[in-house]
Amino acid sequence: MTQAILTTETAQGAPRAIGTLKLSTKRVETGSGIAQFRTSGATKVAFPRRRDAVEAIMLNTSGGLTGGDRFETRAEAGPGSELVLTTQAAERAYRSLSGVARVTTELHAGEGATLHWLPQEFILFDGASVERRLSLDLEPGAEAVLVEPLVFGRAAMGETLKTGHFRDRITLKRDGAPVYWDRIALSGAISDQLARPAVANGNGAMATVICASPRAEAHLEPIRRALPDAGGASLIAPDLLILRLVAGDGYLLRRSLVPMLERLTGRALPKSWSL
């Protein structure tokens, strides 16, 4: 079900976008099907036809994020089903005149389910103010691959990220027990922070990848051989592989990231990644 774009009004009268998605899948005779689906506001979803999984392509019709925006996604791969979530294009966070844009994503994979969270790049522009939360809960036998690619400005277009506010939190639970936390906090003179050798060494893009699978350990050495110089992979549990990559820009990041994601998921990335 879809509705018209919803907005709220700040004290200054500036419109703010709101978008929500609630989606769940189930096991059916032919593979996987949609169990529940609802969108509202600026979030729209397309479902390409495919037999191996339910694929959902998300789109923010407001054109990008700015201060005061609120977007929420709740998605569940039901027991034995497969769900792939991606975006139609890169998401953009623009200068905030007031307030913070908040993006909340709650993912759940039921027993024996497979869930792939594969959004395209999240681009932060100068003056952006964004706080994001991503949580994943895995039940017994569930598998997941998650990626969060970040691009800090667009240097090739002369759009440099100098200042802003960005907080990012990723949490992963298996059988209800916390197994992984990740935090990024950049605020103020972000370009100066990214220039530090221990942060990004002046690079303009980065990505975090999580592979929760019984095959995680088998992926470790092939992934390490394919990593660029500014990247690392750690097996923090026999079934949990974590990757971090940094690159000069979004193009260089994607060039390393795509083959790794295809290896970890065992399939080609959604077609929207190549449009």
Buried (B, 14 or more C-beta within 10 A) or exposed (E): EEEEBBBEEEEEEBBBBBBBBBBBBBBEEEBBEBBEBBBBBBBBBEEEEBEEBBBBBBBBEBEBBBBBBBBBBBBBBBBBBBBBBBBBBBBBBBEBEEBBBBBBBBBBBBEBBBBBBBBBBBBBBBBBBBBBBBBBBBBEBBBBBBBBBBBBBBBEEEEEBEBBBBBBBBBBBBEEEEBBEBEBEBEEEBBEBBEEEEBBEEBBBBBBBBBBBEEBBEBBEEBBEEBBEBBEBEBEEEBBBBBBBBBBBBEBBBEBBBEBBEBBBEBEBBEBBEE
